[in-house]
Amino acid sequence: MSAATTATDRPAVLPPAPLAPPTRAPGRLRRVTTLTILLSRPARQGTAALALPLTAFAVTTLLMLTVAGGTRMFLVDPRTGDLAFLYGVLSMLALLLLVIPTATLGAAAARLSSRRRNDGLSTLRLLGATNAEVSAMAVGEASVVAFAGAIVGALAYGVALPLIGLLPFFGGPVGAGAVWAGWGVVVAVVAAIGIIATASAAASLRRVRLTPLGVRRRTDPPPRRIRLLVGAGLGIVVVGVAVGQFGSIAPLLGPAAAMAVLLALFAGSLGLVNLIGAPIVAARGRSMARRARTAAQLIAGRELAAHAATAWRRVSSIAMISFIAVVGGSGIAIADMAGAEPGVTLFADIRTGVLVTLGAGFVLLAASVGVSHAASVLDDRDLIVGLDRLGMEPGELARARRITVMLPLRWAAAGGAAVGVALAMPIVGISLVVAPLSVLVIGLTFVAGFGAVALALLASRPLVTAVRRGAAR
């Protein structure tokens, strides 16, 4: 073989292929945006997984704007006259009582929105998406849903202004203009809802590991907070003693300082109730699991023992509602006794304010339970699918999930009412606390609260059905 032939037959050496240019930021942003839109489409979880957080954000915005508009009215309206300070304090109390449950509802909706696409996120990781891209998609979707719900809530607030203006204060309807919060407040509330949702979604991903094989949630064993329980119990006793001596201390402080101290005692008592709630629920769950006679009791007991803080937080709004019912019920009884005496307008306004605050609390409670329960359904998807494959009846599973909600609900309602009675008796006396009208308000509050929670559980049932059907495919 000649040299020419050898050179001709020798395979040509191809030059090395040029390296692929790095992904440009606009292209990556476009890809993340497109995948986020596709990810937002309802899938196996059904439309309930999208409708629940969207509705929760809308309700949160509507209530926040309504309460903010009412507070602004009582602070600047000249019709308050010489009672401007008292009206302002009462309106700020209502704002403080409602703003924390409202923010909690918004955070729960954000967590639900970020958790409802675990399977899709794992699939994208399997197809080559980076962890940063997948996290950005999850947080971005939660933010889009939050802003959309907040805008819907702001529009609903504008539509409802004429109805809100019909509320009777100062001896007649206040008018839509009086309860208008202002454009600055509207923009601030919508932005705050979006920021809270984004922060909550990002925080929830910190306890999640996104892998191509699935989404794993990091959990810690539940602590036994015996010292916290004992300390909080002693704190409640101290607050009760302080309230009992409030009548002799108040004249030394002055009106403004006395009212501030009283509000601080009320807030501290509710905070202590929330501190002892989770340990009590955990202890009750362990006891139920040990003595379980049915599968539903065993599952519910273990769930309460393992996630007592989540179970308590889901229904903690009922403690605030029960507290308002006891204290506000005494105020309504005073208003009824006042009759046509001078100053009856103030008592009538207090009665209206109590009823409005209770109504807003019921809406918050129902929405919070529905959203939190839906999030727990998505978290427990593997458990639900496993029990379904083992042959557990849907009714038994629904009974177990109902126990995990109703048992903490009873403790929260009783705790809030007990604190309300303990704080109201030294101020208004036992006769007004147990007055027929006051007892009627408390009873109706319990019935309405438990009924709202039952309706919220029914609203999340289609999500459980969708999870079971999706696993059967």
N, C-alpha and C positions, 0 to 999 in steps of 0.2 A: 504494500500500500504506500502510495506516494505522499509526500508532504502536502501537496495541494489537495489531494483527496481527503486527507485527514482534517485539513482546515475547513474543507467544505462541509464534511459530515459532523463536525463538532457543533453541539447545540449552542445557539447564541445566548449570551448572558444578558438578561434584561436588566435595565437600570432599576435601582430601588424605587418603589412607589413613594411619592411624596407623602409626608405625614398629613393626616386630616387636620384641617384647621380647627382650633378650639371652638367650642360652641359659643356663639355670641350671646351676650346677655339678652338682647331683644328676642332672639330666636328661642332661647330657653324660657323667657317670660311668656312668649306666645304659646309655647307648648304647655307650660304649667297652667296658663289660663284656659286653654282648650280642654285639657284633661279635667280641670276643676269643673267646668260647665258640664262635661259628660258625666262626671262623678256625681253631680247634683241631681241627676235624673232618678226618680223613684225606681227602685229595683225590688229585690225580694222582700224587703221590709215593708213595702207598700207606701202609699202616700202619707200614712199616719206619722212615719218617722220624719217627714219633712213638714207636715202641717202642724204638728204639736209644737216644735220650737218656733216656727213662724208665728203661730197664734200667741205663744207665750211672750215673745218679744213685742208683739203689737199690744197685748194687754198690759205689759210692763210700762211701755211708753205712755199709753192712755192714762193709766192710773198715776204715774209720776207727774204728768202734765196737769191732771185734774187736781191732785193734792198741792202741787206748786202754785197753781192759779188760785186755789182757795186760800192758801197761806198768804200769798201776796195781797189778796183782797182784805183779809183781816188786819194786815199790817199797815195798809195805806188808805183804806176806805174811810172817809170822814164820818160815815154813819156809826162808827163804833163809839164816837163821843168820848166821854170820860172813862169808858171801860176799854179803851184801846189796848192798854197793857194786858188786861186779863184775856181779851180776845186773842192778842198776839201770842201769849203763853200757851193757851189752849190749842191754837192752830199749829204752833211749833211742836207741841206734844203729839198731835195727830201725825204731823210730818215725820217725826222721829220714829213713831210706832210703825209707820207704814214703809218708810224708805228702806229699812234693813230687809224685811221680807221681800220687797220689790227687787232689790239688788240681788238677793239670793235666788229669786226666780229667774232673773236674767242670767246669772251664772249657771244655773242648772240647765237652762235652755241651751246655752253655749256648749256645755259638756255633752248634752244629747246630740246636738248638731255635729260635733266633732267625732262622736263615737259611732255614728250610724253607718259608716262606710268602711268598716274594718276589712271586710273581704275584698272590696275594690282596692284598698290601699295595699294589701298584700299582693294582689295580682299585679299591680303596677310595679311593685318592688321586684317581682319575679320577671317582669318584662324588661327590667333594666333601669327603672327610675331610681334615682338616688334617695337616700333617707331625707336629705334636706328638701328635695322637690316634693316628696310625698307629704312631709310635715307642712310645707308651704301650702299644698293643696287642701289639706284638712283644715288648717287655720283659715285659709282664704275662703273656703266654703262656709265655715261658721260665721265669718265676718259678713259675707254677702247676705246670708240668711238673716243675720241680726239687723243689718242696716235696712233690709227690705221690710222686716217686721216692724222696725222702729218707724219707718216712713208710713207704713200702713196705720200704725197706732197714732201718729201725729195727724194724719188725715181724718181718722176716726174721731180724734179729739176736736178737730175743727167742725166736723159734722154734728158732734154731740154738744157743742157749746150752747145752742139754744135750750136743750133739755137740761143741761147743768145749771143754766141761768134761772130755771124755774124753782130751784131749791129755795125754801123760805127761810131767809135770815133777815134780821133787822125789821121784822114785822111784815114781810112780803117777799116776793121773788126778787132776787138780787140782780138779775139781768145778765145777758151773755157777756157784755163788756166788762163787768166787774170780775168775772172769773177767768178772763183771758190772761194767760201767763206771760204773753209777750214773745216776739219773734226771737229775741236773744235766748230766752229760757227754752223755747222749742228746739232751737238749733243745738243748744248745750245738752239737752236731754237726749236727743237723737245721737249726738256724738258720744255721749257717755255710755249709752247702751251699746254702741258699736265697739267702743274701747273695752268695756267690761267683757263683752263676748269674745273679743280677740284675745284678751289676756287669759280668760278662763280656758279657752280652747288650747292655747299654748301651754298653760300650766298642766292641763290634763294629759298632754302628750309627753310631759316629762316623766310620767309614771308608766309610759307605754313603750315597748320595744317593737318597732316595725321591722318584720323580716319577710322574705319571700314565702315562708312557710306558714305565716300567720301573724296575728297581733297578740303579743303577750303583755299582760298587765302585771306590773310589780306591786306586790302587796306585802304588808308587814303584819305579823301576828297581832291581834287586838290586845292592848294592854289592860290590866286590871287596875283601875284607878280608885283604889280604896281610900287612899289619903285625900284625893280630890273630892270624893263623895263626902267624907267626914268634914273636910274643910268647908265645902259649900253648904253643908247642913248647918254648921256653926255660923256661917255668914248670914244665912237666912234668919237664924235666931237673933243675931245682932241687929239686923235691919228691922226686924219686928219690934225689938226693944226701942230702937231709935224712933220708929214711927209712933210708938206708944208715948214717948216723951216729947213728941213734936209740938204738942199744944203748948207746953211750957217754954220751949226753946224758940218758937216762931216769933213771939213779940220782941225778942232780943236781936233778931236778925234783920228785920225790915221786910216789906212785902216782896221786893225783887229777890233778895237773898233767900228768903224762906221758900218762895216758889221754886227757885233753882235747886235748893236742897231736897225739896219734896220730889221734884222730877228725877233727881239723881238717885234717890232711894227707890223710886219706881223702876228706873232703868236697871239699877243694880240688882234688884230682886228678880227681874226677868232674866238677867244674865246668869244669876246663880241657878235659876231653874234649868236653864239650858246646859249649865255645867254638869248638873247631877242627872240630867235626863238620859244621856248615853250610857253611863254605868248602870243605871237601873234597868234600862232595856236589855243590856248585855246579860245582867244577872237573871232577868226573867227569861231570856232566850235559852241560857244554859239549863235552867230549871225545866223549861218546856221540853228541851231535847232529851233530858234524862228520863222524864216521865211520859214521853210521847206514847200515845196509843194508836195513832194513825200515821200514815206516811206524810200527810199534810203537816201535822204538828211537828214531826221530826225535821222536815225540810225547813219549816218556818223557824223553829227553834235554833237550828244551826246557822241559818242566815242571820237571825237577829244577834246571835252571839258573836259572829264573825264581822258583821258590818253594823254594829249598834249606832255608831256616830252618823252613818249615812241614813239609817232608818229614822233616827230622831230628827235629823235636819230636814227630812222630807215632810214632817208634820209639825215642826216646831211653831209654825204660824198659829196653830190652834191655841197654844199657850198665851200668845199675845191677844188673840181674839177673846179667850175666856177672861183674861184680866180686864180687857176693855168692857166686857159684858158686866162683870161684877161692879167695877167702879162706875161705869157709865149707867148701869141699871140703878145704882143709888142716886145718881144725878137726875135720871128721869123720874124717879120717885119724888125727889125734891121739887122738880118742876111741876109734877102733878099736884103736890100739896100746896104749891104757891098760888095756883088758881089765878085770880084776877088781881093779885097784889101788885104794887109797883115793882118794876124790875122783872116782870114776867117775861118780857122779850128776851132777856139774857137766858133765863132758864129754858125757854122754848128753843133758843138757838143752840144751847148745850144739848138738848134732846135731839135736835136735827143733826148736829155734828156727830153725836155718838152713833146714831143710826147709819149715817153716811160712812163713818169709819168702819163700822161693823160690816157693812155691805162690801166695801173695798177689801176688807180682810177676808171675807168669804171667797171673793173672786181670786185673790192671791193664793189662798189655801188650795182651792180646787186646781188652779193652774200649776202650782208648785208640785202637788201630789201627782198630777197627770204627767208632767214632764219628767220628774224624778223617777217615777215608776217606769216610764218608757225607757229611760236611760238604763235602769236596772235590768229591764228585759233584754236589751242589747248586750249588756255586760254578762248576763247569765245565759246567753244564747246556747253555749255548749251544754250547760246543765239542762236546759229545757229540751234540747234535741235528744240528749241522752235519756232523760226520763220518758220522753215520748217513744223512743225506740224500745225501751224496756216494757212498754205497755201501760204506763200510768195514764189514767183517764184525765181528759182535759179539765173536768170539773174538780178533781182532786188537786191538780196543779193550781187552778184558779183559787181554790180554798187556801192553799199554802201561801200564795202571794197576797191574798186578802189579809191573812193573819199578820204578815210582816208589816202591814200598814196600819191595821186597826188597833193592834196591841199598843204600839207607841202612841197612837192617836189618843187613846183613853188616858194614858199616863200624862201626856202633855196637856190635855184639856183639864184633868183634875189638878195638875200642878199649877197651871195658870190661874184657875179659879181659887185655889187655896191661897195663893199669894195675894190675889185681889181682895179676898175676904180679910186676910190678916192685915193688909194695909188700909183697907177702907173702914174697918170697925173703929179704930182709935180716932178717926177724923169725923165720920158721920154718925157713928153709933150702930149698934146691932139692929135697932128697930128699922132703920132705913135699908140695911143690907138684906134683911129678910122680909121687907115689905112686899105685898103681893105683886105690884108692878115690877119691882126689881127681880123677884124670883121668876116672873113670866119672861122677862128679857133674857135672863140666864138660861132658862129652859129652851126658849126658842133658838138661842144661839147654839146650844149643844145640838139640837135637832138639825138646824140648818148646816152647821159645820160637818156633822157626820154624813148628812145627805149629800153635801157638795163633794166630799171625799169619795163616797160611793159612786157618784156620777163620774168622777175623774177616773176611777178604776175601770168603769165600763168603757170609757173613751179609749183607754190603752189596750183593751182586750183584742181589737183587730191586729195590733202589732204582734201579740203573742201568736195569734193564728197565722199571721204571715210568716213568722219565724219557723213554725212547725211545718207549714206547707213548703217553704223554701228548702228545708232539710230533706223533705220527702222526694224532691225532684232528682 
